[in-house]
Amino acid sequence: MADRAEVVFVDGVRTPFGRAGEKGMYWNTRADDLVVKAMIGLLERNPSVPGERIDEVAIAATTQTGDQGLTLGRTAALLSGLPKSVPGFAIDRMCAGAMTAVTTLGAGIGFGAYDLAIAGGVEHMGRHPMGSGVDPNPRFLSERLVSEDALNMGATAERIHDRFPTYTKERSDRFALRSQQKVAAAYAAEKIQPDLVSVAVRSDTGWGLATRDEAPRPETTMEGLASLKTPFRPHGRVTAGNASGLNDGASACLLASGKAAKDLGLTVKMKMVSFAFAGVEPEVMGLGPVPSTEKALRKAGLSITDIGLFELNEAFAVQVISFLDHFGIDDEDPRVNEYGGAIAIGHPLASSGVRLMNQLARQFSEHPEVRYGLTAMCIGLGQGGTVIWENPNFNRKASKR
């Protein structure tokens, strides 16, 4: 058996993320059309990639029904104009859907089964709210396998506050404020826009074009955050301001073997080093990225001190704080979420993994002194996922500076 092939991240795009619900910009847009738009944008940006050379398409969604069902990878491949010879499948790992699409296809490339593949995700939380249509097995409660509110993500975040008294509401609010400020600064510096694919949208007033994320609130203040209600518990600490919102959006990325990328003259943005998923108690699902990161580091033969950039999904501020605290990283460490995160941008569940990768890839291009970075996220029902990446722009001389 030959050594595993090098797995590279060639390019990634996403739609702007919208607010879920009737007032959101994608209320009249189909979920499958969102991910198809992302895929078409990805293919248009990489014209040297022949469609017939794509070996697999994996598209994730958490609620796979209606316009977000029907074996999304295959239907999206057909709708995006790829040849009928290109296969595809759907995937689900709740919040880490797109991340799992990337790791699954990356593993296939490493094994030698694929040379080129498209991975992505979509979530239209306006049309398909999380948990809609599900029928949990009664054994979960009758045998006390999980608590009754383990599927209530806000309640799981409150429990992390309970466990760690130093994770105060003010600390979460301050982290949330910084996220809003960093996203505003990243937009002002044109860091986010290059990887967005515009989407035509229809509303009561006519047609328009979605060109930027709908959720950011750059006017956010600590006073405003302090005044918000705590919907998950009276006198709680989790609010709409220090958590990600309900959102609609899609993402897609192109993965390749190192050899295929070289043969086609493709620029490599990142190299996959390792990945890992891990389970934790569903009642504190936000702690999941801690064991998944320890596992991924172990597989890579690295330590946390080797990581120069972090893209952590901000499902809840307290969830990111728990990760940083565990690894001895300051809440305001400049290596963490340089362009801000999901508290401001939004978190359309299964599409967020590739957003993290897009942002890390762009940061890699600006930080030749950094050799390794990671993308990590918590996952509903008590899991965490982590992917460690290597920067192809790494320059030892820059790192010594």
TORKOLBA-232388 format. One record per residue (C-alpha): residue number from 1; x, y, z; residue in one letter. Coordinates in nm, 4 decimals. Layout:
N
{num NUM; x X; y Y; z Z; residu A}
...
//
This chain:
401
{num 1; x 0.0000; y 0.0000; z 0.0000; residu M}
{num 2; x 0.1413; y 0.3375; z -0.1024; residu A}
{num 3; x 0.1822; y 0.6203; z 0.1465; residu D}
{num 4; x -0.1227; y 0.8412; z 0.1786; residu R}
{num 5; x -0.1620; y 1.1176; z -0.0782; residu A}
{num 6; x -0.1197; y 1.4786; z 0.0260; residu E}
{num 7; x -0.4614; y 1.6423; z 0.0802; residu V}
{num 8; x -0.4880; y 2.0109; z -0.0109; residu V}
{num 9; x -0.7511; y 2.2826; z 0.0182; residu F}
{num 10; x -0.7509; y 2.4627; z -0.3167; residu V}
{num 11; x -1.0292; y 2.7158; z -0.2749; residu D}
{num 12; x -1.3485; y 2.7824; z -0.0809; residu G}
{num 13; x -1.6460; y 3.0160; z -0.1150; residu V}
{num 14; x -1.9759; y 3.0790; z 0.0564; residu R}
{num 15; x -2.2914; y 3.2764; z 0.0107; residu T}
{num 16; x -2.3451; y 3.5751; z 0.2374; residu P}
{num 17; x -2.5215; y 3.4451; z 0.5497; residu F}
{num 18; x -2.8756; y 3.5722; z 0.6023; residu G}
{num 19; x -3.0995; y 3.6001; z 0.9062; residu R}
{num 20; x -3.3460; y 3.3118; z 0.9272; residu A}
{num 21; x -3.7184; y 3.3858; z 0.9136; residu G}
{num 22; x -3.9692; y 3.5797; z 0.7083; residu E}
{num 23; x -3.7710; y 3.9034; z 0.7366; residu K}
{num 24; x -3.4441; y 3.7401; z 0.6296; residu G}
{num 25; x -3.3055; y 3.7970; z 0.2825; residu M}
{num 26; x -3.3320; y 3.4299; z 0.1808; residu Y}
{num 27; x -3.6922; y 3.3695; z 0.2910; residu W}
{num 28; x -3.7976; y 3.3236; z -0.0741; residu N}
{num 29; x -3.4807; y 3.1364; z -0.1786; residu T}
{num 30; x -3.4609; y 2.7571; z -0.1897; residu R}
{num 31; x -3.1977; y 2.5837; z 0.0237; residu A}
{num 32; x -3.0647; y 2.3764; z -0.2665; residu D}
{num 33; x -3.0356; y 2.6908; z -0.4810; residu D}
{num 34; x -2.8097; y 2.8447; z -0.2148; residu L}
{num 35; x -2.5581; y 2.5604; z -0.2234; residu V}
{num 36; x -2.5785; y 2.5318; z -0.6026; residu V}
{num 37; x -2.4954; y 2.9029; z -0.6236; residu K}
{num 38; x -2.1911; y 2.8460; z -0.4015; residu A}
{num 39; x -2.0767; y 2.5509; z -0.6152; residu M}
{num 40; x -2.1167; y 2.7425; z -0.9414; residu I}
{num 41; x -1.9179; y 3.0303; z -0.7921; residu G}
{num 42; x -1.6445; y 2.7876; z -0.6852; residu L}
{num 43; x -1.6230; y 2.6301; z -1.0313; residu L}
{num 44; x -1.6207; y 2.9705; z -1.2043; residu E}
{num 45; x -1.3261; y 3.0765; z -0.9851; residu R}
{num 46; x -1.1344; y 2.7656; z -1.0877; residu N}
{num 47; x -1.1818; y 2.7366; z -1.4654; residu P}
{num 48; x -0.8776; y 2.5115; z -1.5083; residu S}
{num 49; x -1.0594; y 2.2318; z -1.3224; residu V}
{num 50; x -1.2450; y 2.0102; z -1.5747; residu P}
{num 51; x -1.5896; y 1.9203; z -1.4384; residu G}
{num 52; x -1.5498; y 1.5571; z -1.5392; residu E}
{num 53; x -1.2398; y 1.5310; z -1.3184; residu R}
{num 54; x -1.4442; y 1.5891; z -0.9994; residu I}
{num 55; x -1.4582; y 1.2469; z -0.8333; residu D}
{num 56; x -1.7136; y 1.3205; z -0.5595; residu E}
{num 57; x -1.9467; y 1.5884; z -0.4209; residu V}
{num 58; x -2.0441; y 1.5786; z -0.0514; residu A}
{num 59; x -2.2962; y 1.8365; z 0.0674; residu I}
{num 60; x -2.4094; y 1.8531; z 0.4305; residu A}
{num 61; x -2.7364; y 1.9649; z 0.5856; residu A}
{num 62; x -2.8724; y 1.9093; z 0.9349; residu T}
{num 63; x -3.2419; y 1.9031; z 0.8507; residu T}
{num 64; x -3.2573; y 1.6957; z 0.5338; residu Q}
{num 65; x -3.6114; y 1.7421; z 0.4133; residu T}
{num 66; x -3.7975; y 1.9306; z 0.1431; residu G}
{num 67; x -3.5685; y 2.1578; z -0.0600; residu D}
{num 68; x -3.2853; y 2.0608; z 0.1750; residu Q}
{num 69; x -3.3234; y 1.6878; z 0.1147; residu G}
{num 70; x -3.3004; y 1.4450; z -0.1783; residu L}
{num 71; x -2.9343; y 1.3378; z -0.1594; residu T}
{num 72; x -2.8049; y 1.6943; z -0.1772; residu L}
{num 73; x -2.4561; y 1.6128; z -0.3071; residu G}
{num 74; x -2.5949; y 1.4432; z -0.6159; residu R}
{num 75; x -2.8792; y 1.6862; z -0.6847; residu T}
{num 76; x -2.6527; y 1.9887; z -0.6301; residu A}
{num 77; x -2.3935; y 1.8403; z -0.8667; residu A}
{num 78; x -2.6565; y 1.8033; z -1.1398; residu L}
{num 79; x -2.8067; y 2.1484; z -1.0771; residu L}
{num 80; x -2.4652; y 2.3175; z -1.0820; residu S}
{num 81; x -2.3917; y 2.1883; z -1.4315; residu G}
{num 82; x -2.1377; y 1.9221; z -1.3463; residu L}
{num 83; x -2.1399; y 1.6230; z -1.5851; residu P}
{num 84; x -2.3844; y 1.3439; z -1.5001; residu K}
{num 85; x -2.0832; y 1.1179; z -1.4463; residu S}
{num 86; x -1.9964; y 1.3077; z -1.1238; residu V}
{num 87; x -2.1415; y 1.1285; z -0.8164; residu P}
{num 88; x -2.2491; y 1.2882; z -0.4897; residu G}
{num 89; x -2.3971; y 1.2221; z -0.1482; residu F}
{num 90; x -2.5470; y 1.4030; z 0.1510; residu A}
{num 91; x -2.3944; y 1.4106; z 0.4961; residu I}
{num 92; x -2.5059; y 1.5143; z 0.8453; residu D}
{num 93; x -2.3140; y 1.5907; z 1.1615; residu R}
{num 94; x -2.5311; y 1.8829; z 1.2735; residu M}
{num 95; x -2.3092; y 2.1951; z 1.3136; residu C}
{num 96; x -2.0035; y 2.0173; z 1.1696; residu A}
{num 97; x -2.1688; y 1.8985; z 0.8492; residu G}
{num 98; x -1.9434; y 2.0851; z 0.6070; residu A}
{num 99; x -1.6392; y 2.0080; z 0.8222; residu M}
{num 100; x -1.7270; y 1.6373; z 0.8046; residu T}
{num 101; x -1.7799; y 1.6629; z 0.4283; residu A}
{num 102; x -1.4249; y 1.8018; z 0.4063; residu V}
{num 103; x -1.2686; y 1.5379; z 0.6333; residu T}
{num 104; x -1.4571; y 1.2507; z 0.4672; residu T}
{num 105; x -1.3525; y 1.3529; z 0.1169; residu L}
{num 106; x -1.0055; y 1.4456; z 0.2426; residu G}
{num 107; x -0.9700; y 1.0939; z 0.3821; residu A}
{num 108; x -1.0801; y 0.9571; z 0.0438; residu G}
{num 109; x -0.8139; y 1.1659; z -0.1299; residu I}
{num 110; x -0.5525; y 1.0506; z 0.1217; residu G}
{num 111; x -0.6526; y 0.6897; z 0.0562; residu F}
{num 112; x -0.6212; y 0.7427; z -0.3196; residu G}
{num 113; x -0.9889; y 0.7019; z -0.4073; residu A}
{num 114; x -1.0322; y 1.0647; z -0.5247; residu Y}
{num 115; x -0.8119; y 1.3211; z -0.6970; residu D}
{num 116; x -1.0545; y 1.6163; z -0.6903; residu L}
{num 117; x -1.3660; y 1.6625; z -0.4788; residu A}
{num 118; x -1.6154; y 1.9302; z -0.3757; residu I}
{num 119; x -1.7298; y 1.9500; z -0.0119; residu A}
{num 120; x -1.9772; y 2.1921; z 0.1380; residu G}
{num 121; x -2.2939; y 2.2460; z 0.3343; residu G}
{num 122; x -2.6182; y 2.4376; z 0.3473; residu V}
{num 123; x -2.8669; y 2.5279; z 0.6164; residu E}
{num 124; x -3.1861; y 2.7237; z 0.5607; residu H}
{num 125; x -3.2917; y 2.7621; z 0.9231; residu M}
{num 126; x -3.5838; y 2.9820; z 0.8206; residu G}
{num 127; x -3.7463; y 2.7044; z 0.6170; residu R}
{num 128; x -3.6047; y 2.4187; z 0.8239; residu H}
{num 129; x -3.5568; y 2.5098; z 1.1932; residu P}
{num 130; x -3.3190; y 2.2853; z 1.3835; residu M}
{num 131; x -3.5055; y 1.9856; z 1.5214; residu G}
{num 132; x -3.8109; y 2.0271; z 1.2995; residu S}
{num 133; x -3.9653; y 1.6928; z 1.2059; residu G}
{num 134; x -3.7403; y 1.4851; z 1.4297; residu V}
{num 135; x -3.8754; y 1.2112; z 1.6573; residu D}
{num 136; x -3.6188; y 1.1334; z 1.9323; residu P}
{num 137; x -3.6276; y 0.7775; z 2.0609; residu N}
{num 138; x -3.8203; y 0.7657; z 2.3937; residu P}
{num 139; x -3.5336; y 0.5639; z 2.5459; residu R}
{num 140; x -3.3224; y 0.8812; z 2.5604; residu F}
{num 141; x -3.5442; y 1.0079; z 2.8417; residu L}
{num 142; x -3.6871; y 0.6877; z 2.9899; residu S}
{num 143; x -3.3369; y 0.5458; z 3.0405; residu E}
{num 144; x -3.1929; y 0.8882; z 3.1213; residu R}
{num 145; x -2.9348; y 0.8613; z 2.8449; residu L}
{num 146; x -2.9495; y 1.2393; z 2.8031; residu V}
{num 147; x -3.1297; y 1.5164; z 2.9863; residu S}
{num 148; x -3.4567; y 1.6526; z 2.8516; residu E}
{num 149; x -3.3015; y 1.9766; z 2.7295; residu D}
{num 150; x -2.9836; y 1.8290; z 2.5741; residu A}
{num 151; x -3.1144; y 1.9355; z 2.2323; residu L}
{num 152; x -3.1624; y 2.2908; z 2.3554; residu N}
{num 153; x -2.8251; y 2.4371; z 2.2655; residu M}
{num 154; x -2.8745; y 2.7492; z 2.4775; residu G}
{num 155; x -2.9376; y 2.5339; z 2.7829; residu A}
{num 156; x -2.6136; y 2.3423; z 2.7203; residu T}
{num 157; x -2.4247; y 2.6734; z 2.7067; residu A}
{num 158; x -2.5802; y 2.7822; z 3.0384; residu E}
{num 159; x -2.4470; y 2.4584; z 3.1903; residu R}
{num 160; x -2.0897; y 2.5501; z 3.0905; residu I}
{num 161; x -2.1364; y 2.8784; z 3.2776; residu H}
{num 162; x -2.2573; y 2.6715; z 3.5761; residu D}
{num 163; x -1.9533; y 2.4449; z 3.5729; residu R}
{num 164; x -1.6988; y 2.7238; z 3.5450; residu F}
{num 165; x -1.7881; y 3.0221; z 3.7666; residu P}
{num 166; x -1.5045; y 3.2330; z 3.6196; residu T}
{num 167; x -1.6875; y 3.2304; z 3.2840; residu Y}
{num 168; x -1.9082; y 3.5261; z 3.3713; residu T}
{num 169; x -2.1748; y 3.6875; z 3.1563; residu K}
{num 170; x -1.9611; y 3.9999; z 3.1315; residu E}
{num 171; x -1.6715; y 3.7912; z 2.9979; residu R}
{num 172; x -1.8997; y 3.6354; z 2.7347; residu S}
{num 173; x -2.0395; y 3.9770; z 2.6420; residu D}
{num 174; x -1.6903; y 4.1197; z 2.6051; residu R}
{num 175; x -1.5900; y 3.8324; z 2.3760; residu F}
{num 176; x -1.9075; y 3.8903; z 2.1711; residu A}
{num 177; x -1.8345; y 4.2622; z 2.1397; residu L}
{num 178; x -1.4850; y 4.1861; z 2.0101; residu R}
{num 179; x -1.6314; y 3.9471; z 1.7528; residu S}
{num 180; x -1.8595; y 4.2211; z 1.6190; residu Q}
{num 181; x -1.5688; y 4.4681; z 1.6100; residu Q}
{num 182; x -1.3361; y 4.2237; z 1.4325; residu K}
{num 183; x -1.5966; y 4.1394; z 1.1672; residu V}
{num 184; x -1.6566; y 4.5103; z 1.1031; residu A}
{num 185; x -1.2810; y 4.5676; z 1.0701; residu A}
{num 186; x -1.2433; y 4.2657; z 0.8385; residu A}
{num 187; x -1.5228; y 4.3963; z 0.6142; residu Y}
{num 188; x -1.3646; y 4.7434; z 0.6107; residu A}
{num 189; x -1.0316; y 4.5864; z 0.5072; residu A}
{num 190; x -1.2008; y 4.3699; z 0.2352; residu E}
{num 191; x -1.0909; y 4.0439; z 0.4020; residu K}
{num 192; x -1.4283; y 3.8684; z 0.3872; residu I}
{num 193; x -1.5826; y 3.9851; z 0.0584; residu Q}
{num 194; x -1.3387; y 3.8058; z -0.1790; residu P}
{num 195; x -1.4760; y 3.4652; z -0.0778; residu D}
{num 196; x -1.8461; y 3.5589; z -0.0978; residu L}
{num 197; x -2.0649; y 3.4556; z -0.3925; residu V}
{num 198; x -2.3485; y 3.7037; z -0.4505; residu S}
{num 199; x -2.7035; y 3.5640; z -0.4604; residu V}
{num 200; x -3.0069; y 3.7123; z -0.6336; residu A}
{num 201; x -3.2884; y 3.7430; z -0.3772; residu V}
{num 202; x -3.6593; y 3.8163; z -0.4066; residu R}
{num 203; x -3.8670; y 4.0074; z -0.1532; residu S}
{num 204; x -4.1989; y 4.1939; z -0.1403; residu D}
{num 205; x -4.0247; y 4.4981; z -0.2857; residu T}
{num 206; x -3.8765; y 4.3102; z -0.5829; residu G}
{num 207; x -3.5424; y 4.1564; z -0.6736; residu W}
{num 208; x -3.2131; y 4.2389; z -0.5063; residu G}
{num 209; x -2.8608; y 4.1053; z -0.4635; residu L}
{num 210; x -2.7200; y 3.9618; z -0.1404; residu A}
{num 211; x -2.3559; y 4.0709; z -0.1317; residu T}
{num 212; x -2.2728; y 4.0714; z 0.2416; residu R}
{num 213; x -2.3725; y 3.8995; z 0.5627; residu D}
{num 214; x -2.7019; y 4.0187; z 0.7071; residu E}
{num 215; x -2.6423; y 3.9483; z 1.0770; residu A}
{num 216; x -2.3455; y 4.1654; z 1.1904; residu P}
{num 217; x -2.4276; y 4.4468; z 1.4343; residu R}
{num 218; x -2.1237; y 4.6770; z 1.4334; residu P}
{num 219; x -2.3047; y 4.9241; z 1.6596; residu E}
{num 220; x -2.3021; y 4.6704; z 1.9480; residu T}
{num 221; x -2.1957; y 4.8037; z 2.2904; residu T}
{num 222; x -2.1294; y 4.6406; z 2.6275; residu M}
{num 223; x -2.4240; y 4.8358; z 2.7711; residu E}
{num 224; x -2.6530; y 4.7032; z 2.4999; residu G}
{num 225; x -2.5333; y 4.3459; z 2.5526; residu L}
{num 226; x -2.5831; y 4.3752; z 2.9298; residu A}
{num 227; x -2.9491; y 4.4697; z 2.8806; residu S}
{num 228; x -3.0478; y 4.1688; z 2.6673; residu L}
{num 229; x -3.2863; y 3.9006; z 2.7939; residu K}
{num 230; x -3.1611; y 3.5539; z 2.8917; residu T}
{num 231; x -3.4120; y 3.3314; z 2.7071; residu P}
{num 232; x -3.2813; y 2.9951; z 2.8224; residu F}
{num 233; x -3.3106; y 3.0568; z 3.1961; residu R}
{num 234; x -3.4235; y 3.3383; z 3.4293; residu P}
{num 235; x -3.1208; y 3.5442; z 3.5332; residu H}
{num 236; x -2.9069; y 3.3367; z 3.2958; residu G}
{num 237; x -2.5942; y 3.4371; z 3.1108; residu R}
{num 238; x -2.6584; y 3.3322; z 2.7495; residu V}
{num 239; x -2.8283; y 3.5971; z 2.5339; residu T}
{num 240; x -2.8931; y 3.6656; z 2.1669; residu A}
{num 241; x -2.5918; y 3.8959; z 2.1834; residu G}
{num 242; x -2.3287; y 3.6481; z 2.3036; residu N}
{num 243; x -2.4448; y 3.3559; z 2.0890; residu A}
{num 244; x -2.4683; y 3.2937; z 1.7161; residu S}
{num 245; x -2.8098; y 3.3570; z 1.5638; residu G}
{num 246; x -3.0411; y 3.1508; z 1.3445; residu L}
{num 247; x -2.9186; y 3.1839; z 0.9882; residu N}
{num 248; x -2.9452; y 3.0733; z 0.6264; residu D}
{num 249; x -2.6423; y 3.0149; z 0.4037; residu G}
{num 250; x -2.4252; y 2.7734; z 0.2078; residu A}
{num 251; x -2.0586; y 2.7004; z 0.1448; residu S}
{num 252; x -1.8458; y 2.4914; z -0.0916; residu A}
{num 253; x -1.4758; y 2.4145; z -0.1297; residu C}
{num 254; x -1.2466; y 2.2341; z -0.3685; residu L}
{num 255; x -1.0149; y 1.9675; z -0.2309; residu L}
{num 256; x -0.7453; y 1.7875; z -0.4265; residu A}
{num 257; x -0.4516; y 1.5553; z -0.3984; residu S}
{num 258; x -0.1206; y 1.7386; z -0.4061; residu G}
{num 259; x -0.0416; y 1.5680; z -0.7371; residu K}
{num 260; x -0.3728; y 1.6650; z -0.9021; residu A}
{num 261; x -0.3308; y 2.0245; z -0.7876; residu A}
{num 262; x 0.0192; y 2.0328; z -0.9350; residu K}
{num 263; x -0.0885; y 1.8701; z -1.2636; residu D}
{num 264; x -0.3691; y 2.1248; z -1.3089; residu L}
{num 265; x -0.1584; y 2.4214; z -1.2008; residu G}
{num 266; x -0.3827; y 2.4976; z -0.9021; residu L}
{num 267; x -0.2674; y 2.7233; z -0.6198; residu T}
{num 268; x -0.2792; y 2.5442; z -0.2843; residu V}
{num 269; x -0.4151; y 2.7502; z 0.0054; residu K}
{num 270; x -0.3795; y 2.4899; z 0.2833; residu M}
{num 271; x -0.2575; y 2.1343; z 0.3409; residu K}
{num 272; x -0.4549; y 1.9001; z 0.5657; residu M}
{num 273; x -0.2392; y 1.7647; z 0.8471; residu V}
{num 274; x -0.4873; y 1.5756; z 1.0654; residu S}
{num 275; x -0.8455; y 1.5774; z 1.1871; residu F}
{num 276; x -1.0426; y 1.4311; z 1.4744; residu A}
{num 277; x -1.3914; y 1.4167; z 1.6179; residu F}
{num 278; x -1.4740; y 1.3353; z 1.9790; residu A}
{num 279; x -1.7814; y 1.2864; z 2.1943; residu G}
{num 280; x -1.8680; y 1.4538; z 2.5266; residu V}
{num 281; x -2.1770; y 1.4675; z 2.7457; residu E}
{num 282; x -2.4595; y 1.6070; z 2.5269; residu P}
{num 283; x -2.5600; y 1.8342; z 2.8165; residu E}
{num 284; x -2.2328; y 2.0312; z 2.7760; residu V}
{num 285; x -2.1804; y 1.9839; z 2.4037; residu M}
{num 286; x -1.9799; y 2.3098; z 2.3869; residu G}
{num 287; x -1.6814; y 2.1364; z 2.5502; residu L}
{num 288; x -1.6485; y 1.9032; z 2.2495; residu G}
{num 289; x -1.3650; y 2.0853; z 2.0681; residu P}
{num 290; x -1.1304; y 2.0293; z 2.3625; residu V}
{num 291; x -1.0969; y 1.6490; z 2.3260; residu P}
{num 292; x -1.1232; y 1.6636; z 1.9455; residu S}
{num 293; x -0.8343; y 1.9135; z 1.9348; residu T}
{num 294; x -0.6226; y 1.7082; z 2.1765; residu E}
{num 295; x -0.6859; y 1.4033; z 1.9582; residu K}
{num 296; x -0.6041; y 1.5872; z 1.6312; residu A}
{num 297; x -0.2849; y 1.7302; z 1.7833; residu L}
{num 298; x -0.1828; y 1.3825; z 1.9010; residu R}
{num 299; x -0.2437; y 1.2364; z 1.5535; residu K}
{num 300; x -0.0324; y 1.5148; z 1.4001; residu A}
{num 301; x 0.2480; y 1.4858; z 1.6550; residu G}
{num 302; x 0.1990; y 1.8525; z 1.7448; residu L}
{num 303; x 0.1211; y 2.0485; z 2.0600; residu S}
{num 304; x -0.1105; y 2.3460; z 2.1080; residu I}
{num 305; x 0.1942; y 2.5757; z 2.1097; residu T}
{num 306; x 0.2609; y 2.4807; z 1.7449; residu D}
{num 307; x -0.0700; y 2.6349; z 1.6355; residu I}
{num 308; x -0.0274; y 2.9897; z 1.5092; residu G}
{num 309; x -0.3862; y 3.0673; z 1.4009; residu L}
{num 310; x -0.7224; y 2.9474; z 1.5326; residu F}
{num 311; x -1.0611; y 2.9606; z 1.3602; residu E}
{num 312; x -1.3123; y 2.8572; z 1.6264; residu L}
{num 313; x -1.6838; y 2.8516; z 1.5557; residu N}
{num 314; x -1.8546; y 3.0919; z 1.7944; residu E}
{num 315; x -2.1743; y 2.8988; z 1.8585; residu A}
{num 316; x -2.1705; y 3.0648; z 2.2016; residu F}
{num 317; x -1.9084; y 3.2950; z 2.3511; residu A}
{num 318; x -1.8806; y 3.0728; z 2.6591; residu V}
{num 319; x -1.8083; y 2.7726; z 2.4392; residu Q}
{num 320; x -1.5057; y 2.9423; z 2.2798; residu V}
{num 321; x -1.3936; y 3.0739; z 2.6200; residu I}
{num 322; x -1.3985; y 2.7180; z 2.7588; residu S}
{num 323; x -1.1687; y 2.6059; z 2.4760; residu F}
{num 324; x -0.9280; y 2.8967; z 2.5209; residu L}
{num 325; x -0.9239; y 2.8549; z 2.8977; residu D}
{num 326; x -0.8446; y 2.4841; z 2.8729; residu H}
{num 327; x -0.5436; y 2.5494; z 2.6500; residu F}
{num 328; x -0.4240; y 2.8550; z 2.8434; residu G}
{num 329; x -0.5013; y 3.1025; z 2.5643; residu I}
{num 330; x -0.6159; y 3.4577; z 2.6442; residu D}
{num 331; x -0.9705; y 3.5622; z 2.5436; residu D}
{num 332; x -0.8206; y 3.8394; z 2.3276; residu E}
{num 333; x -0.5278; y 3.6443; z 2.1806; residu D}
{num 334; x -0.4721; y 3.7881; z 1.8289; residu P}
{num 335; x -0.4252; y 3.4376; z 1.6861; residu R}
{num 336; x -0.7906; y 3.3574; z 1.7541; residu V}
{num 337; x -1.0665; y 3.4433; z 1.5019; residu N}
{num 338; x -0.8751; y 3.7315; z 1.3481; residu E}
{num 339; x -1.1740; y 3.8306; z 1.1313; residu Y}
{num 340; x -1.4349; y 3.7722; z 1.4023; residu G}
{num 341; x -1.6776; y 3.4834; z 1.4012; residu G}
{num 342; x -2.0252; y 3.3361; z 1.4129; residu A}
{num 343; x -2.1554; y 3.5634; z 1.6903; residu I}
{num 344; x -2.1465; y 3.8419; z 1.4316; residu A}
{num 345; x -2.1517; y 3.6574; z 1.0977; residu I}
{num 346; x -2.4031; y 3.3863; z 1.1850; residu G}
{num 347; x -2.3993; y 3.0073; z 1.1992; residu H}
{num 348; x -2.6110; y 2.8301; z 0.9366; residu P}
{num 349; x -2.5314; y 2.4945; z 1.0990; residu L}
{num 350; x -2.4013; y 2.2554; z 0.8331; residu A}
{num 351; x -2.2334; y 2.5262; z 0.6216; residu S}
{num 352; x -2.0108; y 2.6865; z 0.8874; residu S}
{num 353; x -1.7143; y 2.4470; z 0.8718; residu G}
{num 354; x -1.6054; y 2.5727; z 0.5298; residu V}
{num 355; x -1.6470; y 2.9359; z 0.6423; residu R}
{num 356; x -1.3848; y 2.8689; z 0.9104; residu L}
{num 357; x -1.1552; y 2.7165; z 0.6476; residu M}
{num 358; x -1.2004; y 3.0082; z 0.4058; residu N}
{num 359; x -1.1007; y 3.2527; z 0.6782; residu Q}
{num 360; x -0.8016; y 3.0465; z 0.7909; residu L}
{num 361; x -0.6813; y 3.0098; z 0.4300; residu A}
{num 362; x -0.6900; y 3.3869; z 0.3780; residu R}
{num 363; x -0.5064; y 3.4436; z 0.7073; residu Q}
{num 364; x -0.2408; y 3.1896; z 0.6047; residu F}
{num 365; x -0.1663; y 3.4016; z 0.2963; residu S}
{num 366; x -0.1070; y 3.7025; z 0.5215; residu E}
{num 367; x 0.0953; y 3.5205; z 0.7900; residu H}
{num 368; x 0.3993; y 3.3443; z 0.6379; residu P}
{num 369; x 0.5410; y 3.3275; z 0.9913; residu E}
{num 370; x 0.2670; y 3.0773; z 1.0850; residu V}
{num 371; x 0.3144; y 2.7128; z 0.9932; residu R}
{num 372; x 0.0053; y 2.5470; z 1.1460; residu Y}
{num 373; x -0.3528; y 2.6565; z 1.2059; residu G}
{num 374; x -0.6701; y 2.4822; z 1.3112; residu L}
{num 375; x -1.0436; y 2.4995; z 1.2553; residu T}
{num 376; x -1.2624; y 2.3659; z 1.5359; residu A}
{num 377; x -1.6277; y 2.3633; z 1.6375; residu M}
{num 378; x -1.8699; y 2.2211; z 1.8902; residu C}
{num 379; x -2.1468; y 1.9943; z 1.7624; residu I}
{num 380; x -2.4998; y 1.9323; z 1.8880; residu G}
{num 381; x -2.5626; y 1.6093; z 2.0836; residu L}
{num 382; x -2.2202; y 1.6320; z 2.2467; residu G}
{num 383; x -1.9385; y 1.6264; z 1.9936; residu Q}
{num 384; x -1.6432; y 1.8345; z 1.8821; residu G}
{num 385; x -1.4536; y 1.8478; z 1.5544; residu G}
{num 386; x -1.1047; y 1.9761; z 1.4698; residu T}
{num 387; x -0.8997; y 1.9959; z 1.1505; residu V}
{num 388; x -0.5320; y 2.0952; z 1.1617; residu I}
{num 389; x -0.3909; y 2.2634; z 0.8512; residu W}
{num 390; x -0.0409; y 2.3536; z 0.7318; residu E}
{num 391; x 0.0365; y 2.6872; z 0.5675; residu N}
{num 392; x 0.1970; y 2.6415; z 0.2219; residu P}
{num 393; x 0.3225; y 3.0018; z 0.2486; residu N}
{num 394; x 0.5233; y 2.9246; z 0.5632; residu F}
{num 395; x 0.8647; y 3.0884; z 0.5678; residu N}
{num 396; x 1.1082; y 3.0032; z 0.8473; residu R}
{num 397; x 1.2798; y 3.3388; z 0.8133; residu K}
{num 398; x 0.9486; y 3.5178; z 0.8638; residu A}
{num 399; x 0.8815; y 3.3074; z 1.1735; residu S}
{num 400; x 1.2200; y 3.4059; z 1.3206; residu K}
{num 401; x 1.1341; y 3.7723; z 1.2746; residu R}
//
